[in-house]
Amino acid sequence: MARFTVQHIALDVDDLAAALTFYCDGLGFDLAPRPASLGDGGAWLDIGDGRQLHLVEVAEFVPPATSQHLALGVDDCAGAVDDLRSRDIEVSDPFDVGAGLQAFLRDPAGNLLELNQPNR
């Protein structure tokens, strides 16, 4: 059986500039090279370990009203929450789900993000 790993995740956003400010300045991700043949409606970000986040600008994007989300691993959930709040990013208080701590926030387009600190 083939073994699959996550190489990249794509998220739709309605304002690419706002999304880049959030993901690069707010979360600390770095821009990655993106083929010019894809045009100006998106950006690729390096999110670590050879993985990428692809942002795709969609003019009439409406975020899903579901629990669909991108989970980001953190070593210190409370510290990450404090850091994000110091950058004026709204994020929930960390809470214990039994398997570790979680906190939630939304990007400027309304995409749901989870901070996840697993129990060790």
Buried (B, 14 or more C-beta within 10 A) or exposed (E): EEEEEEEEEEBBBBBBEEBBEBBBEBBEBEEBEBEEEEEEEBBBBBBEEEEBBBBBBBEEBEBEEEEEBEEBBBEEBBEBBEBBEEEEBEBEEBEEEEEBBBBBBBBBBEBBBBBBBEEE
